[in-house]
Amino acid sequence: MYAFTHLDQTRHGTPSFPAEYYYVDSRHPRYQMPFHWHNEWEILRILAGEFRMYLDEEEYDARAGDIFLIRPGMLHGGIPSSCTYECFVFDLYGLFRSMDMVKGYLRPFYRQLQLPGTFFPAAENSAISAITNELMAAFRSSEESDCPELVTVGCLCRLFSWIRKEGCFVQSSAAADDELRRVDQIKTVLEYIETNFSSPLSLEKLAGVVGMNPKYFCRVFSRLTHQSPMDYVNFYRIEQAAYLLSSTALSVTAIAMECGFWESSYFTKVFKKYKGVTPKKYRQAAAG
Protein backbone atom coordinates (compact mmCIF):
# COMPACT_ATOMS: atom_id res chain seq x y z
CA MET A 1 0.00 0.00 0.00
CA TYR A 2 1.34 3.41 -0.91
CA ALA A 3 1.26 6.68 1.00
CA PHE A 4 -2.08 7.92 -0.29
CA THR A 5 -5.02 5.87 0.99
CA HIS A 6 -8.76 6.40 1.32
CA LEU A 7 -9.55 4.64 4.58
CA ASP A 8 -6.67 5.95 6.69
CA GLN A 9 -5.80 3.14 9.11
CA THR A 10 -2.70 4.85 10.48
CA ARG A 11 -2.34 4.48 14.25
CA HIS A 12 -2.22 7.98 15.68
CA GLY A 13 -0.35 8.30 18.96
CA THR A 14 -0.19 5.39 21.41
CA PRO A 15 -2.81 3.12 23.01
CA SER A 16 -2.62 5.17 26.22
CA PHE A 17 -2.69 8.51 24.35
CA PRO A 18 -4.37 8.00 20.97
CA ALA A 19 -3.69 11.42 19.45
CA GLU A 20 -1.06 12.98 17.18
CA TYR A 21 -0.11 16.40 15.82
CA TYR A 22 0.94 17.05 12.18
CA TYR A 23 2.48 20.16 10.63
CA VAL A 24 1.99 20.22 6.85
CA ASP A 25 3.58 22.50 4.27
CA SER A 26 4.49 22.08 0.59
CA ARG A 27 7.51 19.93 1.52
CA HIS A 28 5.41 17.40 3.40
CA PRO A 29 5.00 14.07 1.50
CA ARG A 30 1.23 14.24 2.08
CA TYR A 31 0.77 17.91 1.27
CA GLN A 32 -1.89 17.12 -1.32
CA MET A 33 -5.09 15.75 0.26
CA PRO A 34 -6.92 13.14 -1.85
CA PHE A 35 -10.34 12.15 -0.57
CA HIS A 36 -10.19 9.87 2.44
CA TRP A 37 -11.73 9.26 5.83
CA HIS A 38 -10.66 7.79 9.16
CA ASN A 39 -12.15 6.56 12.39
CA GLU A 40 -10.72 9.39 14.49
CA TRP A 41 -11.71 13.02 14.93
CA GLU A 42 -9.50 15.70 13.39
CA ILE A 43 -8.96 19.39 14.03
CA LEU A 44 -7.40 21.12 11.02
CA ARG A 45 -6.30 24.76 11.09
CA ILE A 46 -5.02 26.86 8.20
CA LEU A 47 -1.81 28.71 9.18
CA ALA A 48 -1.07 30.46 5.87
CA GLY A 49 -2.34 30.55 2.30
CA GLU A 50 -5.66 29.12 1.15
CA PHE A 51 -7.25 25.70 1.22
CA ARG A 52 -10.36 24.50 -0.64
CA MET A 53 -11.87 21.83 1.59
CA TYR A 54 -14.57 19.32 0.70
CA LEU A 55 -16.44 17.69 3.60
CA ASP A 56 -19.05 15.11 2.60
CA GLU A 57 -21.34 17.23 0.40
CA GLU A 58 -20.09 20.67 1.48
CA GLU A 59 -17.35 22.89 0.00
CA TYR A 60 -15.38 25.58 1.88
CA ASP A 61 -12.73 28.11 0.88
CA ALA A 62 -10.57 28.46 3.98
CA ARG A 63 -7.85 30.98 4.84
CA ALA A 64 -5.34 31.56 7.63
CA GLY A 65 -6.98 31.14 11.03
CA ASP A 66 -9.95 29.10 9.80
CA ILE A 67 -10.59 25.81 11.59
CA PHE A 68 -12.31 22.56 10.64
CA LEU A 69 -13.57 19.95 13.12
CA ILE A 70 -13.84 16.71 11.13
CA ARG A 71 -15.98 13.93 12.57
CA PRO A 72 -15.15 10.20 12.26
CA GLY A 73 -16.15 8.78 8.90
CA MET A 74 -16.50 12.13 7.14
CA LEU A 75 -15.30 11.94 3.53
CA HIS A 76 -12.87 14.82 3.10
CA GLY A 77 -10.18 16.07 0.78
CA GLY A 78 -8.91 19.36 -0.51
CA ILE A 79 -6.68 21.53 -2.61
CA PRO A 80 -3.99 23.58 -0.81
CA SER A 81 -2.81 26.81 -2.46
CA SER A 82 0.54 28.08 -1.14
CA CYS A 83 -0.82 26.71 2.10
CA THR A 84 0.56 25.67 5.47
CA TYR A 85 -1.76 23.93 7.88
CA GLU A 86 -1.68 21.86 11.04
CA CYS A 87 -3.78 18.87 12.10
CA PHE A 88 -4.55 17.18 15.38
CA VAL A 89 -5.98 13.66 14.97
CA PHE A 90 -7.45 11.98 18.03
CA ASP A 91 -9.61 9.13 19.29
CA LEU A 92 -12.16 10.99 21.40
CA TYR A 93 -13.36 7.91 23.26
CA GLY A 94 -9.85 6.55 23.81
CA LEU A 95 -8.59 9.80 25.31
CA PHE A 96 -11.30 9.79 27.94
CA ARG A 97 -11.72 6.05 28.40
CA SER A 98 -11.29 6.14 32.16
CA MET A 99 -12.94 9.51 32.83
CA ASP A 100 -16.55 8.50 33.48
CA MET A 101 -17.72 11.94 34.58
CA VAL A 102 -16.38 13.60 31.43
CA LYS A 103 -17.66 10.78 29.24
CA GLY A 104 -21.21 11.49 30.38
CA TYR A 105 -21.01 14.85 28.60
CA LEU A 106 -19.12 13.50 25.61
CA ARG A 107 -21.18 10.38 25.01
CA PRO A 108 -23.65 12.05 22.58
CA PHE A 109 -20.65 13.23 20.52
CA TYR A 110 -18.68 10.01 20.23
CA ARG A 111 -21.90 8.08 19.56
CA GLN A 112 -22.68 10.75 16.94
CA LEU A 113 -26.15 11.39 18.33
CA GLN A 114 -25.16 15.06 18.33
CA LEU A 115 -23.23 16.34 15.30
CA PRO A 116 -21.15 19.47 15.92
CA GLY A 117 -20.50 22.08 13.25
CA THR A 118 -17.48 21.65 11.02
CA PHE A 119 -16.38 25.15 9.93
CA PHE A 120 -15.46 27.95 12.35
CA PRO A 121 -14.25 31.16 10.62
CA ALA A 122 -11.49 32.87 12.60
CA ALA A 123 -13.19 36.28 12.63
CA GLU A 124 -16.34 34.89 14.26
CA ASN A 125 -15.00 32.44 16.79
CA SER A 126 -12.29 33.94 18.99
CA ALA A 127 -13.00 31.43 21.79
CA ILE A 128 -12.47 28.32 19.69
CA SER A 129 -9.44 29.96 18.03
CA ALA A 130 -7.84 30.46 21.45
CA ILE A 131 -8.53 26.86 22.48
CA THR A 132 -7.14 25.50 19.21
CA ASN A 133 -4.03 27.70 19.44
CA GLU A 134 -3.26 26.38 22.92
CA LEU A 135 -3.78 22.79 21.79
CA MET A 136 -1.58 23.06 18.70
CA ALA A 137 1.14 25.01 20.53
CA ALA A 138 1.64 22.11 22.94
CA PHE A 139 2.92 20.01 20.03
CA ARG A 140 4.92 22.44 17.91
CA SER A 141 8.13 21.69 19.80
CA SER A 142 9.20 19.84 22.90
CA GLU A 143 9.96 23.18 24.60
CA GLU A 144 6.39 24.46 24.23
CA SER A 145 4.87 22.17 26.86
CA ASP A 146 6.16 19.49 29.22
CA CYS A 147 2.69 17.97 29.58
CA PRO A 148 1.00 17.79 26.14
CA GLU A 149 -1.30 14.99 27.32
CA LEU A 150 -2.70 17.22 30.07
CA VAL A 151 -3.08 20.15 27.66
CA THR A 152 -4.91 17.89 25.21
CA VAL A 153 -7.44 16.68 27.74
CA GLY A 154 -8.03 20.21 29.00
CA CYS A 155 -8.40 21.77 25.55
CA LEU A 156 -10.74 19.11 24.23
CA CYS A 157 -12.92 19.39 27.31
CA ARG A 158 -13.09 23.14 26.76
CA LEU A 159 -13.76 22.67 23.05
CA PHE A 160 -16.75 20.36 23.52
CA SER A 161 -17.97 22.39 26.48
CA TRP A 162 -18.00 25.45 24.19
CA ILE A 163 -19.86 23.52 21.48
CA ARG A 164 -22.51 22.46 24.01
CA LYS A 165 -22.81 25.94 25.54
CA GLU A 166 -23.15 27.71 22.17
CA GLY A 167 -25.43 25.02 20.72
CA CYS A 168 -23.10 24.46 17.76
CA PHE A 169 -24.48 21.00 16.99
CA VAL A 170 -27.52 19.30 15.51
CA GLN A 171 -29.24 16.07 16.44
CA SER A 172 -28.72 13.12 14.09
CA SER A 173 -31.73 12.61 11.78
CA ALA A 174 -33.15 10.35 9.05
CA ALA A 175 -32.02 12.88 6.42
CA ALA A 176 -28.47 12.65 7.76
CA ASP A 177 -28.73 8.85 7.54
CA ASP A 178 -29.62 9.08 3.83
CA GLU A 179 -26.64 11.34 3.24
CA LEU A 180 -24.34 8.95 5.09
CA ARG A 181 -25.62 6.09 2.93
CA ARG A 182 -24.62 7.95 -0.25
CA VAL A 183 -21.24 8.80 1.25
CA ASP A 184 -20.71 5.14 2.22
CA GLN A 185 -21.39 4.07 -1.38
CA ILE A 186 -18.73 6.47 -2.66
CA LYS A 187 -16.32 5.25 0.04
CA THR A 188 -16.78 1.73 -1.33
CA VAL A 189 -15.82 2.95 -4.81
CA LEU A 190 -12.81 4.85 -3.47
CA GLU A 191 -11.60 1.72 -1.69
CA TYR A 192 -12.02 -0.19 -4.97
CA ILE A 193 -9.94 2.43 -6.81
CA GLU A 194 -7.26 2.23 -4.12
CA THR A 195 -7.02 -1.54 -4.49
CA ASN A 196 -7.31 -1.68 -8.28
CA PHE A 197 -5.81 1.57 -9.59
CA SER A 198 -3.09 -0.30 -11.47
CA SER A 199 -5.72 -2.27 -13.44
CA PRO A 200 -7.94 -1.05 -16.30
CA LEU A 201 -10.90 0.90 -14.87
CA SER A 202 -13.98 2.30 -16.57
CA LEU A 203 -17.02 4.31 -15.53
CA GLU A 204 -19.22 1.24 -16.00
CA LYS A 205 -16.98 -0.91 -13.83
CA LEU A 206 -16.89 1.66 -11.01
CA ALA A 207 -20.66 2.17 -11.11
CA GLY A 208 -21.11 -1.60 -10.97
CA VAL A 209 -19.17 -1.79 -7.69
CA VAL A 210 -22.18 -0.21 -5.93
CA GLY A 211 -24.88 -1.35 -8.38
CA MET A 212 -25.64 2.12 -9.74
CA ASN A 213 -26.60 3.29 -13.18
CA PRO A 214 -23.40 4.87 -14.65
CA LYS A 215 -25.08 8.23 -15.31
CA TYR A 216 -26.53 8.46 -11.79
CA PHE A 217 -23.28 7.21 -10.26
CA CYS A 218 -21.30 9.89 -12.11
CA ARG A 219 -23.65 12.56 -10.76
CA VAL A 220 -23.39 11.35 -7.14
CA PHE A 221 -19.61 10.88 -7.33
CA SER A 222 -19.07 14.33 -8.85
CA ARG A 223 -21.28 16.01 -6.25
CA LEU A 224 -19.25 14.52 -3.40
CA THR A 225 -15.72 14.76 -4.82
CA HIS A 226 -16.08 17.65 -7.32
CA GLN A 227 -14.38 15.46 -9.91
CA SER A 228 -15.70 12.98 -12.43
CA PRO A 229 -14.95 9.34 -11.56
CA MET A 230 -12.32 8.95 -14.29
CA ASP A 231 -10.70 12.30 -13.46
CA TYR A 232 -10.36 11.06 -9.89
CA VAL A 233 -8.85 7.76 -11.06
CA ASN A 234 -6.18 9.68 -12.98
CA PHE A 235 -5.61 12.02 -10.03
CA TYR A 236 -5.15 9.07 -7.68
CA ARG A 237 -2.83 7.27 -10.09
CA ILE A 238 -0.67 10.38 -10.47
CA GLU A 239 -0.44 10.79 -6.67
CA GLN A 240 0.81 7.19 -6.43
CA ALA A 241 3.28 7.83 -9.24
CA ALA A 242 4.57 11.00 -7.57
CA TYR A 243 5.15 9.07 -4.35
CA LEU A 244 7.08 6.34 -6.19
CA LEU A 245 9.15 8.88 -8.12
CA SER A 246 10.23 10.58 -4.88
CA SER A 247 10.75 7.45 -2.79
CA THR A 248 12.02 4.67 -5.09
CA ALA A 249 14.59 4.11 -7.83
CA LEU A 250 12.09 2.49 -10.21
CA SER A 251 12.27 3.71 -13.80
CA VAL A 252 9.64 6.11 -15.10
CA THR A 253 8.34 3.39 -17.42
CA ALA A 254 8.04 0.90 -14.56
CA ILE A 255 6.21 3.44 -12.42
CA ALA A 256 3.83 4.23 -15.27
CA MET A 257 2.95 0.53 -15.57
CA GLU A 258 2.66 0.17 -11.80
CA CYS A 259 0.13 3.01 -11.74
CA GLY A 260 -2.10 1.82 -14.57
CA PHE A 261 -0.62 3.70 -17.54
CA TRP A 262 0.31 1.40 -20.39
CA GLU A 263 1.88 4.08 -22.60
CA SER A 264 4.77 6.20 -21.29
CA SER A 265 3.88 9.17 -23.49
CA TYR A 266 0.30 9.25 -22.16
CA PHE A 267 1.59 8.90 -18.59
CA THR A 268 3.90 11.88 -19.11
CA LYS A 269 1.03 13.94 -20.55
CA VAL A 270 -1.33 13.19 -17.65
CA PHE A 271 1.42 13.63 -15.05
CA LYS A 272 2.29 17.08 -16.40
CA LYS A 273 -1.42 18.03 -16.38
CA TYR A 274 -1.66 17.39 -12.65
CA LYS A 275 1.84 18.28 -11.46
CA GLY A 276 2.91 20.95 -13.94
CA VAL A 277 6.20 19.17 -14.75
CA THR A 278 7.28 15.92 -16.38
CA PRO A 279 7.90 12.84 -14.22
CA LYS A 280 11.66 13.19 -14.76
CA LYS A 281 11.72 16.83 -13.59
CA TYR A 282 9.49 15.98 -10.64
CA ARG A 283 11.97 13.30 -9.53
CA GLN A 284 14.92 15.69 -9.94
CA ALA A 285 13.16 18.34 -7.83
CA ALA A 286 12.29 15.80 -5.14
CA ALA A 287 15.90 14.63 -4.97
CA GLY A 288 17.28 18.16 -4.85
C-alpha positions in Angstrom: 0.0 0.0 0.0 1.3 3.4 -0.9 1.3 6.7 1.0 -2.1 7.9 -0.3 -5.0 5.9 1.0 -8.8 6.4 1.3 -9.5 4.6 4.6 -6.7 6.0 6.7 -5.8 3.1 9.1 -2.7 4.8 10.5 -2.3 4.5 14.3 -2.2 8.0 15.7 -0.3 8.3 19.0 -0.2 5.4 21.4 -2.8 3.1 23.0 -2.6 5.2 26.2 -2.7 8.5 24.4 -4.4 8.0 21.0 -3.7 11.4 19.5 -1.1 13.0 17.2 -0.1 16.4 15.8 0.9 17.0 12.2 2.5 20.2 10.6 2.0 20.2 6.8 3.6 22.5 4.3 4.5 22.1 0.6 7.5 19.9 1.5 5.4 17.4 3.4 5.0 14.1 1.5 1.2 14.2 2.1 0.8 17.9 1.3 -1.9 17.1 -1.3 -5.1 15.8 0.3 -6.9 13.1 -1.8 -10.3 12.2 -0.6 -10.2 9.9 2.4 -11.7 9.3 5.8 -10.7 7.8 9.2 -12.1 6.6 12.4 -10.7 9.4 14.5 -11.7 13.0 14.9 -9.5 15.7 13.4 -9.0 19.4 14.0 -7.4 21.1 11.0 -6.3 24.8 11.1 -5.0 26.9 8.2 -1.8 28.7 9.2 -1.1 30.5 5.9 -2.3 30.5 2.3 -5.7 29.1 1.2 -7.2 25.7 1.2 -10.4 24.5 -0.6 -11.9 21.8 1.6 -14.6 19.3 0.7 -16.4 17.7 3.6 -19.1 15.1 2.6 -21.3 17.2 0.4 -20.1 20.7 1.5 -17.3 22.9 0.0 -15.4 25.6 1.9 -12.7 28.1 0.9 -10.6 28.5 4.0 -7.8 31.0 4.8 -5.3 31.6 7.6 -7.0 31.1 11.0 -9.9 29.1 9.8 -10.6 25.8 11.6 -12.3 22.6 10.6 -13.6 20.0 13.1 -13.8 16.7 11.1 -16.0 13.9 12.6 -15.2 10.2 12.3 -16.1 8.8 8.9 -16.5 12.1 7.1 -15.3 11.9 3.5 -12.9 14.8 3.1 -10.2 16.1 0.8 -8.9 19.4 -0.5 -6.7 21.5 -2.6 -4.0 23.6 -0.8 -2.8 26.8 -2.5 0.5 28.1 -1.1 -0.8 26.7 2.1 0.6 25.7 5.5 -1.8 23.9 7.9 -1.7 21.9 11.0 -3.8 18.9 12.1 -4.5 17.2 15.4 -6.0 13.7 15.0 -7.5 12.0 18.0 -9.6 9.1 19.3 -12.2 11.0 21.4 -13.4 7.9 23.3 -9.9 6.6 23.8 -8.6 9.8 25.3 -11.3 9.8 27.9 -11.7 6.1 28.4 -11.3 6.1 32.2 -12.9 9.5 32.8 -16.5 8.5 33.5 -17.7 11.9 34.6 -16.4 13.6 31.4 -17.7 10.8 29.2 -21.2 11.5 30.4 -21.0 14.9 28.6 -19.1 13.5 25.6 -21.2 10.4 25.0 -23.6 12.1 22.6 -20.7 13.2 20.5 -18.7 10.0 20.2 -21.9 8.1 19.6 -22.7 10.7 16.9 -26.2 11.4 18.3 -25.2 15.1 18.3 -23.2 16.3 15.3 -21.1 19.5 15.9 -20.5 22.1 13.2 -17.5 21.6 11.0 -16.4 25.2 9.9 -15.5 27.9 12.4 -14.3 31.2 10.6 -11.5 32.9 12.6 -13.2 36.3 12.6 -16.3 34.9 14.3 -15.0 32.4 16.8 -12.3 33.9 19.0 -13.0 31.4 21.8 -12.5 28.3 19.7 -9.4 30.0 18.0 -7.8 30.5 21.5 -8.5 26.9 22.5 -7.1 25.5 19.2 -4.0 27.7 19.4 -3.3 26.4 22.9 -3.8 22.8 21.8 -1.6 23.1 18.7 1.1 25.0 20.5 1.6 22.1 22.9 2.9 20.0 20.0 4.9 22.4 17.9 8.1 21.7 19.8 9.2 19.8 22.9 10.0 23.2 24.6 6.4 24.5 24.2 4.9 22.2 26.9 6.2 19.5 29.2 2.7 18.0 29.6 1.0 17.8 26.1 -1.3 15.0 27.3 -2.7 17.2 30.1 -3.1 20.1 27.7 -4.9 17.9 25.2 -7.4 16.7 27.7 -8.0 20.2 29.0 -8.4 21.8 25.5 -10.7 19.1 24.2 -12.9 19.4 27.3 -13.1 23.1 26.8 -13.8 22.7 23.0 -16.7 20.4 23.5 -18.0 22.4 26.5 -18.0 25.5 24.2 -19.9 23.5 21.5 -22.5 22.5 24.0 -22.8 25.9 25.5 -23.1 27.7 22.2 -25.4 25.0 20.7 -23.1 24.5 17.8 -24.5 21.0 17.0 -27.5 19.3 15.5 -29.2 16.1 16.4 -28.7 13.1 14.1 -31.7 12.6 11.8 -33.1 10.4 9.0 -32.0 12.9 6.4 -28.5 12.6 7.8 -28.7 8.8 7.5 -29.6 9.1 3.8 -26.6 11.3 3.2 -24.3 8.9 5.1 -25.6 6.1 2.9 -24.6 8.0 -0.2 -21.2 8.8 1.3 -20.7 5.1 2.2 -21.4 4.1 -1.4 -18.7 6.5 -2.7 -16.3 5.3 0.0 -16.8 1.7 -1.3 -15.8 2.9 -4.8 -12.8 4.9 -3.5 -11.6 1.7 -1.7 -12.0 -0.2 -5.0 -9.9 2.4 -6.8 -7.3 2.2 -4.1 -7.0 -1.5 -4.5 -7.3 -1.7 -8.3 -5.8 1.6 -9.6 -3.1 -0.3 -11.5 -5.7 -2.3 -13.4 -7.9 -1.0 -16.3 -10.9 0.9 -14.9 -14.0 2.3 -16.6 -17.0 4.3 -15.5 -19.2 1.2 -16.0 -17.0 -0.9 -13.8 -16.9 1.7 -11.0 -20.7 2.2 -11.1 -21.1 -1.6 -11.0 -19.2 -1.8 -7.7 -22.2 -0.2 -5.9 -24.9 -1.3 -8.4 -25.6 2.1 -9.7 -26.6 3.3 -13.2 -23.4 4.9 -14.6 -25.1 8.2 -15.3 -26.5 8.5 -11.8 -23.3 7.2 -10.3 -21.3 9.9 -12.1 -23.7 12.6 -10.8 -23.4 11.3 -7.1 -19.6 10.9 -7.3 -19.1 14.3 -8.9 -21.3 16.0 -6.2 -19.2 14.5 -3.4 -15.7 14.8 -4.8 -16.1 17.6 -7.3 -14.4 15.5 -9.9 -15.7 13.0 -12.4 -15.0 9.3 -11.6 -12.3 9.0 -14.3 -10.7 12.3 -13.5 -10.4 11.1 -9.9 -8.9 7.8 -11.1 -6.2 9.7 -13.0 -5.6 12.0 -10.0 -5.2 9.1 -7.7 -2.8 7.3 -10.1 -0.7 10.4 -10.5 -0.4 10.8 -6.7 0.8 7.2 -6.4 3.3 7.8 -9.2 4.6 11.0 -7.6 5.2 9.1 -4.3 7.1 6.3 -6.2 9.2 8.9 -8.1 10.2 10.6 -4.9 10.8 7.4 -2.8 12.0 4.7 -5.1 14.6 4.1 -7.8 12.1 2.5 -10.2 12.3 3.7 -13.8 9.6 6.1 -15.1 8.3 3.4 -17.4 8.0 0.9 -14.6 6.2 3.4 -12.4 3.8 4.2 -15.3 2.9 0.5 -15.6 2.7 0.2 -11.8 0.1 3.0 -11.7 -2.1 1.8 -14.6 -0.6 3.7 -17.5 0.3 1.4 -20.4 1.9 4.1 -22.6 4.8 6.2 -21.3 3.9 9.2 -23.5 0.3 9.3 -22.2 1.6 8.9 -18.6 3.9 11.9 -19.1 1.0 13.9 -20.6 -1.3 13.2 -17.6 1.4 13.6 -15.0 2.3 17.1 -16.4 -1.4 18.0 -16.4 -1.7 17.4 -12.6 1.8 18.3 -11.5 2.9 20.9 -13.9 6.2 19.2 -14.8 7.3 15.9 -16.4 7.9 12.8 -14.2 11.7 13.2 -14.8 11.7 16.8 -13.6 9.5 16.0 -10.6 12.0 13.3 -9.5 14.9 15.7 -9.9 13.2 18.3 -7.8 12.3 15.8 -5.1 15.9 14.6 -5.0 17.3 18.2 -4.9 
